[in-house]
Amino acid sequence: MSLAALPTATSLGLTLIGLLIAGLLAWIGFTLSRRKAADSSAAAASAQLEAAHVAAGAKSAAELVRRQAEEEAAVLRVRAESAEQRAEEIRRAAEDRSLEVRREAEQRASDVRREAEAEAQSIRDDLREQRLEMERRDHRLTEREERLDEQHRSIEERQAELTAQLAVLDQRKVEIKDLEDERRRILEGVANLTTEQARAELVASIEAEAKRHAHTIVRDIERQALDEGEVKARKIITGAVQRLASEQTSESVVSVVHLPSDDMKGRIIGREGRNIRSFEQTTGVNLIIDDTPEAVLLSCFDPVRRETARLTLDSLVLDGRIHPSRIEEIYERSRGEVAELCERAAEDAMAEVGITDLHPELVRTMGLLRYRTSYGQNVLKHLIESAHIAGMMAAELGLDPKLCKRGAFLHDIGKALTHESEGSHAIVGAELARKHGENDDVVHCIEAHHNEVEVRTVEAVLTQAADAVSGGRPGARRESLEAYVQRLERLEEIAMHHDGVEKVFAMQAGREIRVMVLPDAVDDIAAQVMARDIAKQVEEELTYPGQIRVTVVRESRATEVAK
């Protein structure tokens, strides 16, 4: 609605209000006239008075409505004026914005035009440079074609010369062939042999002489290598053993715990034996209480459990309070102490050998070997000995002592996990070392030290030698005399049951079997098969420390008398 239409709308509203008031007054008059006819004169007077009041109220209401309409009209006029001002401001702002957008568009168009001109100039420069480069290439190609044409002409001339020379050479070859045929005919006539027969006799004589000479050289080299290798090996092993100074303590399956008095035995047993039952159930170790004064025995095949039980019983005796709950509490604490002792023992062993970068899990596993034995020999001390022996032999042979020490130090680590994983301790230890990032050469030393994997490196051979020296030295491993004698007798009995065997000797304290066979009944191949069969049967039937070498000797003699 425009501003010009506002007064018209106001007049129309006032007119409508006036018409309503007039209608209201007419209706009131009509009502009063009807009442006038029916009522009395007194009522008429009262009605007139009421009509006058109504008319006065209607007039005041009409005046109020008119004033409100005028006020609303004034407000609308003010709003209309404000709207016109706002519209004017919006129009001026729109004009300013359109001018600004036009200027920006012109500026942008100018920039784009300059950029297009610059890019076009760059393209023109590139095209000019490419045209110059193509002209230079055409010039070079033209020069090259000229040189090639010249070379082709010279080659054709040279080929013509060579063709002439080849013709001359062919003629000379024909002449030489004719001369050789004539000379061969003369020689064949003189020697009464054809060319093929002479060549065959010459080749046969040269081959026989070469074989004889080669056999002599090979035999001398083998004999010299065996002699020198045996001497050098004995020297290296003897030097390593002499330089090694290691103590040995015989391990057993029983630990003795000393008591302050015999009265403590009753407290250990407890009322109706409840303490001793709780102790054995908690630790898994047999507690033996006999007539030995002031001492009890702990018996268990697992040295770690036995040591934990010993520490537990020592703490209980020292504390004096012995009852089931206290036993469990002290046992848990002792387990932690044993774990710390194992880890400390592994760190001490690493420091003694000179290894400082083992994985923490390998250190923890290595510590478990502190309480494990093999034929009475402490496994952790055996590893230390083996590492020292391997390092000394590696230094003598010019190998890396650190690598050999590491392989020998870790070769029996699988013995700490054999009861937890399937497979031999060599394979289990190799997998553990490979899992924790050990070198492939070290892993091979571990898995091949009992020949379960074919030996591929010199370090693995040294690990085997160090293991055998440490386990085979006098006093290292404990074995009863009866079992020792029975094992030797069984070794000789196994070998004697094979056909063609003349004599059998168990040597080197049962670590070598020397079998003498009849040369007429056993050939060289059968001797190798016999050695393999004897070794396999020994592995299947006997239990022994270290390794047992099987040597089959087949000796034939030829005797002549020079007259």
VMD Tcl script that draws the C-alpha trace (Angstrom):
set ca {
  {0.00 0.00 0.00}
  {1.41 3.39 -0.96}
  {1.54 6.46 1.27}
  {-1.10 8.31 -0.83}
  {-3.72 5.70 -0.07}
  {-3.36 5.99 3.75}
  {-5.70 9.11 4.23}
  {-8.39 7.46 2.09}
  {-8.33 4.32 4.24}
  {-8.60 6.43 7.40}
  {-11.64 8.40 6.03}
  {-13.28 5.13 5.01}
  {-12.78 3.77 8.56}
  {-14.28 6.89 10.13}
  {-17.24 6.73 7.76}
  {-17.91 3.11 8.68}
  {-17.68 3.95 12.39}
  {-20.16 6.85 11.88}
  {-22.56 4.59 10.01}
  {-22.36 2.03 12.83}
  {-23.10 4.72 15.41}
  {-26.03 6.05 13.31}
  {-27.44 2.56 12.95}
  {-27.07 2.03 16.68}
  {-28.91 5.30 17.37}
  {-31.68 4.38 14.91}
  {-32.12 1.01 16.53}
  {-32.27 2.63 19.97}
  {-34.90 5.18 18.71}
  {-36.97 2.44 17.15}
  {-36.89 0.49 20.40}
  {-37.87 3.55 22.39}
  {-40.77 4.34 20.05}
  {-42.10 0.86 20.46}
  {-41.84 1.08 24.22}
  {-43.41 4.54 24.13}
  {-46.57 3.22 22.61}
  {-46.88 0.50 25.18}
  {-45.69 2.20 28.35}
  {-47.11 5.00 30.28}
  {-45.96 8.55 30.19}
  {-43.79 8.07 33.29}
  {-42.04 5.23 31.61}
  {-41.61 7.39 28.51}
  {-39.86 10.04 30.52}
  {-37.57 7.44 32.04}
  {-36.90 5.99 28.60}
  {-36.02 9.37 27.18}
  {-33.61 9.92 30.02}
  {-32.01 6.49 29.40}
  {-31.89 7.21 25.67}
  {-30.13 10.45 26.38}
  {-27.56 8.59 28.48}
  {-27.10 5.98 25.76}
  {-26.74 8.68 23.10}
  {-24.18 10.46 25.25}
  {-22.25 7.14 25.73}
  {-22.43 6.44 22.03}
  {-21.05 9.87 21.22}
  {-18.19 9.46 23.70}
  {-17.44 5.98 22.27}
  {-17.52 7.36 18.75}
  {-15.15 10.17 19.80}
  {-12.79 7.63 21.40}
  {-12.85 5.45 18.30}
  {-12.17 8.48 16.12}
  {-9.20 9.53 18.25}
  {-7.75 5.99 18.17}
  {-8.19 5.89 14.42}
  {-6.40 9.22 14.08}
  {-3.54 7.99 16.31}
  {-3.23 4.79 14.30}
  {-3.23 6.83 11.10}
  {-0.42 9.00 12.53}
  {1.62 5.89 13.47}
  {1.10 4.44 10.00}
  {2.22 7.72 8.42}
  {5.41 7.66 10.59}
  {6.11 4.06 9.63}
  {5.48 4.86 5.98}
  {7.98 7.71 6.13}
  {10.56 5.43 7.87}
  {9.99 2.75 5.22}
  {10.55 5.32 2.46}
  {13.81 6.39 4.12}
  {14.94 2.76 4.48}
  {14.04 2.06 0.87}
  {16.06 5.11 -0.20}
  {19.06 3.94 1.84}
  {18.82 0.41 0.35}
  {18.60 1.87 -3.13}
  {21.65 4.07 -2.58}
  {23.58 1.08 -1.07}
  {22.59 -1.09 -4.02}
  {23.80 1.58 -6.42}
  {27.11 1.86 -4.51}
  {27.52 -1.94 -4.49}
  {26.76 -2.19 -8.19}
  {29.40 0.47 -8.88}
  {31.93 -1.40 -6.72}
  {31.13 -4.74 -8.40}
  {31.45 -3.10 -11.80}
  {34.85 -1.64 -10.87}
  {36.00 -5.05 -9.48}
  {34.79 -6.80 -12.62}
  {36.63 -4.31 -14.79}
  {39.78 -4.73 -12.68}
  {39.49 -8.56 -12.84}
  {38.94 -8.43 -16.59}
  {42.02 -6.22 -16.90}
  {44.10 -8.66 -14.82}
  {42.86 -11.65 -16.80}
  {43.65 -9.85 -20.02}
  {47.18 -9.05 -18.82}
  {47.71 -12.65 -17.67}
  {46.42 -13.96 -20.99}
  {48.74 -11.63 -22.85}
  {51.69 -12.71 -20.68}
  {50.86 -16.41 -21.18}
  {50.47 -15.88 -24.91}
  {53.85 -14.15 -24.98}
  {55.38 -17.08 -23.03}
  {53.85 -19.57 -25.47}
  {55.20 -17.55 -28.37}
  {58.67 -17.58 -26.75}
  {58.47 -21.36 -26.19}
  {57.40 -21.91 -29.78}
  {60.28 -19.74 -30.97}
  {62.73 -21.72 -28.81}
  {61.30 -25.04 -30.04}
  {61.57 -23.87 -33.64}
  {65.22 -22.91 -33.10}
  {65.88 -26.30 -31.41}
  {64.27 -28.15 -34.33}
  {66.41 -26.19 -36.75}
  {69.53 -27.12 -34.78}
  {68.45 -30.79 -34.74}
  {67.84 -30.75 -38.47}
  {71.31 -29.33 -38.96}
  {72.87 -32.04 -36.76}
  {70.91 -34.77 -38.53}
  {72.09 -33.47 -41.89}
  {75.72 -33.52 -40.72}
  {75.27 -37.05 -39.31}
  {73.79 -38.31 -42.56}
  {76.75 -36.90 -44.43}
  {79.17 -38.65 -42.06}
  {77.24 -41.91 -42.35}
  {77.34 -41.72 -46.13}
  {81.07 -41.19 -45.99}
  {81.52 -44.12 -43.59}
  {79.33 -46.32 -45.79}
  {81.53 -45.56 -48.80}
  {84.66 -46.37 -46.79}
  {83.08 -49.61 -45.52}
  {82.20 -50.66 -49.05}
  {85.77 -50.03 -50.13}
  {87.08 -52.01 -47.12}
  {84.68 -54.86 -47.87}
  {85.92 -55.06 -51.40}
  {89.50 -55.28 -50.11}
  {88.53 -57.98 -47.60}
  {86.75 -59.97 -50.31}
  {89.92 -59.98 -52.37}
  {91.99 -61.02 -49.35}
  {89.51 -63.83 -48.50}
  {89.83 -65.19 -52.00}
  {93.60 -65.28 -51.61}
  {93.23 -66.97 -48.17}
  {90.87 -69.60 -49.57}
  {93.37 -70.43 -52.26}
  {96.14 -70.73 -49.65}
  {93.92 -72.96 -47.45}
  {93.41 -75.32 -50.34}
  {97.14 -75.47 -50.90}
  {97.84 -76.06 -47.18}
  {95.19 -78.80 -47.01}
  {96.78 -80.55 -49.97}
  {100.16 -80.36 -48.23}
  {98.71 -81.74 -44.96}
  {97.03 -84.64 -46.77}
  {100.31 -85.47 -48.47}
  {102.20 -85.32 -45.14}
  {99.56 -87.50 -43.40}
  {99.79 -90.12 -46.13}
  {103.57 -90.19 -45.76}
  {103.34 -90.53 -41.89}
  {100.68 -93.25 -42.05}
  {102.82 -95.18 -44.49}
  {105.85 -94.92 -42.20}
  {104.00 -95.77 -38.84}
  {101.48 -98.25 -40.21}
  {98.71 -96.41 -38.14}
  {95.78 -94.31 -39.14}
  {95.28 -90.81 -37.74}
  {92.38 -91.88 -35.50}
  {94.38 -94.78 -34.03}
  {97.37 -92.56 -33.27}
  {95.16 -89.93 -31.67}
  {93.37 -92.53 -29.48}
  {96.66 -94.03 -28.24}
  {98.06 -90.60 -27.43}
  {94.93 -89.52 -25.54}
  {94.80 -92.78 -23.55}
  {98.43 -92.51 -22.46}
  {98.06 -88.86 -21.44}
  {94.81 -89.60 -19.54}
  {96.32 -92.48 -17.59}
  {99.35 -90.39 -16.65}
  {97.14 -87.48 -15.60}
  {94.91 -89.70 -13.45}
  {97.90 -91.25 -11.72}
  {99.44 -87.86 -11.06}
  {96.11 -86.36 -9.85}
  {95.47 -89.31 -7.53}
  {98.91 -88.89 -5.99}
  {98.37 -85.16 -5.48}
  {94.90 -85.66 -3.96}
  {96.15 -88.35 -1.58}
  {99.04 -86.15 -0.43}
  {96.73 -83.17 0.05}
  {94.18 -85.21 2.01}
  {96.86 -86.73 4.23}
  {98.43 -83.33 4.87}
  {95.02 -81.71 5.56}
  {94.04 -84.47 7.99}
  {97.35 -84.32 9.83}
  {97.40 -80.54 10.06}
  {93.67 -80.33 10.89}
  {93.96 -82.93 13.66}
  {97.00 -81.23 15.17}
  {95.45 -77.78 14.98}
  {92.10 -78.96 16.37}
  {93.80 -80.66 19.31}
  {95.87 -77.56 19.95}
  {92.82 -75.25 19.89}
  {90.63 -77.47 22.10}
  {93.49 -78.21 24.52}
  {94.30 -74.53 24.85}
  {90.66 -73.63 25.46}
  {90.24 -76.33 28.12}
  {93.50 -75.40 29.86}
  {92.58 -71.71 29.94}
  {89.11 -72.43 31.36}
  {88.98 -72.43 35.14}
  {85.47 -73.36 36.26}
  {84.15 -74.84 39.47}
  {81.51 -77.56 39.54}
  {78.94 -78.30 42.19}
  {76.99 -81.52 42.08}
  {73.25 -80.87 42.16}
  {70.70 -83.14 43.81}
  {66.95 -83.38 44.20}
  {66.94 -82.86 48.00}
  {67.47 -79.65 49.98}
  {68.28 -79.57 53.71}
  {66.77 -76.86 55.94}
  {68.42 -76.41 59.35}
  {66.24 -75.66 62.37}
  {67.16 -73.78 65.56}
  {65.87 -76.70 67.67}
  {63.92 -79.94 67.39}
  {60.91 -78.24 68.97}
  {60.41 -76.40 65.69}
  {59.53 -79.71 63.99}
  {56.33 -79.93 66.01}
  {55.36 -76.40 65.04}
  {56.06 -77.20 61.37}
  {53.82 -80.28 61.58}
  {51.06 -78.34 63.34}
  {47.96 -79.58 65.03}
  {46.96 -82.89 63.45}
  {49.47 -82.18 60.65}
  {47.59 -79.23 59.16}
  {50.71 -77.07 58.71}
  {52.70 -79.70 56.85}
  {49.71 -80.54 54.62}
  {49.18 -76.87 53.83}
  {52.88 -76.44 53.10}
  {53.00 -79.38 50.67}
  {49.77 -78.34 48.93}
  {50.93 -74.76 48.54}
  {54.50 -75.40 47.39}
  {54.16 -78.76 45.64}
  {57.25 -80.02 47.50}
  {57.50 -83.03 49.82}
  {58.51 -82.06 53.36}
  {60.35 -84.96 55.04}
  {60.70 -84.83 58.82}
  {62.79 -87.68 60.24}
  {65.13 -88.29 63.15}
  {67.85 -86.02 61.76}
  {68.60 -83.55 64.56}
  {67.66 -79.94 63.88}
  {67.04 -80.47 60.15}
  {64.26 -81.33 57.72}
  {64.42 -82.35 54.05}
  {62.68 -80.89 51.01}
  {62.34 -83.28 48.06}
  {61.21 -82.29 44.57}
  {62.42 -82.92 41.00}
  {61.76 -79.26 40.05}
  {64.67 -77.20 41.44}
  {62.78 -73.90 41.13}
  {59.88 -75.17 43.24}
  {62.33 -76.73 45.71}
  {64.25 -73.46 46.11}
  {61.00 -71.50 46.56}
  {59.89 -73.96 49.24}
  {63.28 -73.71 50.98}
  {63.08 -69.91 51.15}
  {59.49 -70.19 52.40}
  {60.41 -72.62 55.17}
  {63.45 -70.54 56.20}
  {61.25 -67.44 56.51}
  {58.60 -69.32 58.47}
  {61.17 -70.74 60.89}
  {62.76 -67.33 61.34}
  {59.38 -65.66 61.89}
  {58.06 -68.37 64.22}
  {54.42 -67.93 63.15}
  {53.48 -71.06 61.24}
  {49.88 -71.55 60.13}
  {48.19 -72.11 56.73}
  {47.45 -68.47 55.89}
  {50.97 -67.42 56.89}
  {52.43 -70.21 54.76}
  {50.58 -68.94 51.67}
  {51.66 -65.36 52.34}
  {55.33 -66.26 52.78}
  {55.20 -68.56 49.72}
  {54.00 -65.73 47.43}
  {56.78 -63.49 48.71}
  {59.35 -66.25 48.20}
  {58.23 -66.72 44.62}
  {59.02 -63.09 43.95}
  {62.42 -63.46 45.61}
  {63.23 -66.52 43.49}
  {62.23 -64.62 40.34}
  {64.54 -61.77 41.35}
  {67.36 -64.23 42.12}
  {66.90 -65.87 38.70}
  {66.98 -62.54 36.90}
  {70.03 -61.42 38.88}
  {71.77 -64.72 38.10}
  {71.08 -64.22 34.39}
  {72.45 -60.66 34.52}
  {75.57 -61.87 36.35}
  {76.07 -64.59 33.75}
  {75.68 -62.05 30.93}
  {78.21 -59.76 32.59}
  {80.66 -62.64 32.98}
  {80.34 -63.62 29.33}
  {80.31 -60.01 28.07}
  {76.80 -59.86 26.59}
  {74.69 -56.81 27.44}
  {71.95 -56.53 24.79}
  {69.71 -59.54 25.35}
  {65.94 -59.10 25.10}
  {64.33 -58.82 28.59}
  {62.22 -61.91 27.93}
  {65.36 -63.89 27.06}
  {66.99 -62.63 30.26}
  {63.99 -63.81 32.30}
  {64.02 -67.21 30.61}
  {67.78 -67.53 31.02}
  {67.42 -66.89 34.76}
  {65.21 -69.97 35.12}
  {68.24 -72.12 34.22}
  {69.91 -71.12 37.50}
  {68.11 -73.97 39.26}
  {68.08 -76.49 36.38}
  {70.61 -79.28 35.94}
  {71.57 -81.76 33.25}
  {73.17 -84.97 34.55}
  {74.06 -83.10 37.73}
  {75.62 -80.14 35.85}
  {74.07 -76.71 36.40}
  {72.75 -75.57 33.03}
  {73.48 -71.85 33.51}
  {77.10 -72.58 34.49}
  {77.32 -74.96 31.55}
  {76.25 -72.12 29.23}
  {78.87 -69.79 30.71}
  {81.58 -72.45 30.24}
  {80.44 -73.13 26.68}
  {80.50 -69.40 25.84}
  {84.07 -69.03 27.15}
  {85.27 -72.14 25.29}
  {83.61 -71.05 22.02}
  {85.06 -67.55 22.34}
  {88.60 -68.86 22.85}
  {88.37 -71.31 19.95}
  {86.90 -68.60 17.70}
  {89.79 -66.27 18.54}
  {92.27 -69.02 17.63}
  {90.52 -69.62 14.30}
  {90.20 -65.93 13.40}
  {86.40 -65.87 13.68}
  {84.12 -63.41 15.47}
  {84.38 -64.27 19.20}
  {81.27 -62.26 20.12}
  {79.04 -64.16 17.69}
  {80.40 -67.55 18.77}
  {80.03 -66.63 22.46}
  {76.44 -65.52 21.91}
  {75.51 -68.72 20.08}
  {77.12 -70.95 22.72}
  {75.62 -68.92 25.59}
  {72.08 -69.30 24.24}
  {72.28 -72.84 22.83}
  {70.49 -74.53 25.80}
  {67.97 -71.76 26.58}
  {65.19 -74.04 25.34}
  {65.66 -76.28 28.40}
  {63.81 -73.65 30.45}
  {60.72 -74.02 28.23}
  {60.75 -77.67 27.17}
  {57.89 -78.54 29.53}
  {55.85 -75.61 28.18}
  {56.35 -76.16 24.43}
  {56.39 -79.19 22.19}
  {59.65 -80.21 20.53}
  {63.27 -80.61 21.53}
  {65.01 -77.93 23.55}
  {67.18 -76.98 20.54}
  {64.19 -76.23 18.28}
  {62.21 -74.55 21.08}
  {65.18 -72.38 22.02}
  {65.79 -71.40 18.39}
  {62.16 -70.34 17.94}
  {62.31 -68.30 21.16}
  {65.51 -66.55 20.07}
  {64.11 -65.85 16.58}
  {60.91 -64.44 18.12}
  {62.89 -61.94 20.19}
  {65.08 -60.65 17.37}
  {68.30 -62.66 17.61}
  {70.65 -62.89 14.63}
  {70.04 -65.73 12.13}
  {73.55 -67.11 12.75}
  {72.87 -67.26 16.50}
  {69.52 -68.96 15.89}
  {71.23 -71.51 13.65}
  {73.83 -72.23 16.38}
  {70.97 -73.00 18.78}
  {68.91 -75.22 16.47}
  {71.88 -77.17 15.06}
  {73.88 -77.92 18.22}
  {72.40 -81.46 18.39}
  {72.34 -81.97 14.58}
  {68.54 -81.75 14.49}
  {69.12 -79.20 11.73}
  {71.94 -79.60 9.22}
  {74.96 -77.53 10.24}
  {75.69 -74.73 7.76}
  {78.12 -72.39 9.55}
  {81.46 -72.66 11.32}
  {79.97 -70.91 14.36}
  {77.44 -73.75 14.74}
  {80.26 -76.32 14.65}
  {82.13 -74.39 17.35}
  {78.94 -74.33 19.44}
  {78.73 -78.11 19.19}
  {82.39 -78.45 20.15}
  {82.05 -76.08 23.13}
  {78.94 -77.93 24.32}
  {80.72 -81.28 24.09}
  {83.87 -80.01 25.87}
  {81.89 -78.41 28.71}
  {79.68 -81.47 29.22}
  {82.39 -84.06 28.68}
  {85.18 -82.74 30.89}
  {85.91 -84.81 34.02}
  {83.64 -83.97 36.93}
  {81.19 -81.93 34.89}
  {78.39 -84.46 34.78}
  {77.49 -87.11 37.30}
  {76.63 -90.69 36.43}
  {76.60 -93.79 38.57}
  {79.25 -96.47 37.95}
  {76.68 -99.18 37.38}
  {74.79 -97.17 34.79}
  {78.07 -96.21 33.14}
  {79.21 -99.84 32.82}
  {75.82 -100.97 31.56}
  {75.79 -98.23 28.94}
  {79.24 -99.22 27.65}
  {78.30 -102.91 27.48}
  {75.09 -102.05 25.62}
  {77.03 -99.92 23.13}
  {79.34 -102.80 22.25}
  {76.42 -105.24 22.15}
  {74.48 -103.05 19.68}
  {77.46 -102.87 17.32}
  {78.32 -106.60 17.54}
  {74.85 -107.65 16.36}
  {75.54 -106.40 12.82}
  {76.80 -108.80 10.17}
  {80.45 -108.61 9.18}
  {81.64 -107.06 12.46}
  {84.94 -108.47 13.74}
  {85.64 -106.42 16.87}
  {84.05 -103.52 18.75}
  {85.69 -101.09 21.17}
  {83.86 -98.53 23.32}
  {86.39 -95.70 23.69}
  {86.67 -92.15 25.08}
  {84.54 -92.98 28.15}
  {81.73 -94.23 25.97}
  {81.69 -91.24 23.64}
  {83.07 -93.17 20.66}
  {82.40 -96.66 19.27}
  {85.09 -98.07 17.01}
  {83.83 -101.01 14.91}
  {86.25 -103.27 13.03}
  {84.63 -105.05 10.07}
  {85.80 -107.84 7.75}
  {86.83 -106.28 4.42}
  {85.64 -109.33 2.46}
  {82.13 -109.23 3.96}
  {81.57 -105.43 4.11}
  {82.38 -103.01 1.30}
  {82.76 -99.21 1.60}
  {79.10 -98.42 0.98}
  {77.95 -101.08 3.44}
  {80.37 -99.62 6.04}
  {78.73 -96.19 5.74}
  {75.26 -97.76 6.02}
  {76.37 -99.75 9.09}
  {77.68 -96.62 10.84}
  {74.38 -94.83 10.21}
  {72.33 -97.82 11.46}
  {74.40 -98.18 14.65}
  {74.11 -94.45 15.43}
  {70.34 -94.53 14.87}
  {69.91 -97.60 17.11}
  {71.99 -95.99 19.87}
  {69.85 -92.84 19.70}
  {66.65 -94.88 19.98}
  {67.69 -97.25 22.79}
  {70.10 -95.36 25.08}
  {70.11 -92.16 27.10}
  {73.50 -90.47 27.40}
  {75.03 -87.02 27.86}
  {76.63 -85.26 24.90}
  {77.26 -87.14 21.66}
  {78.55 -90.60 20.68}
  {80.65 -90.97 17.54}
  {80.38 -94.24 15.55}
  {83.48 -95.10 13.50}
  {83.46 -98.15 11.20}
  {86.96 -99.23 10.15}
  {87.36 -101.39 7.03}
  {91.02 -102.28 6.55}
  {92.42 -104.32 3.67}
  {96.11 -105.22 3.32}
  {98.12 -106.32 0.32}
  {101.54 -107.90 1.01}
  {104.27 -108.75 -1.49}
  {107.91 -109.69 -1.00}
  {110.63 -108.11 -3.07}
  {113.36 -110.61 -3.95}
}
mol new
graphics top color blue
foreach p $ca { graphics top sphere $p radius 0.5 }
foreach p [lrange $ca 0 end-1] q [lrange $ca 1 end] { graphics top cylinder $p $q radius 0.2 }
display resetview
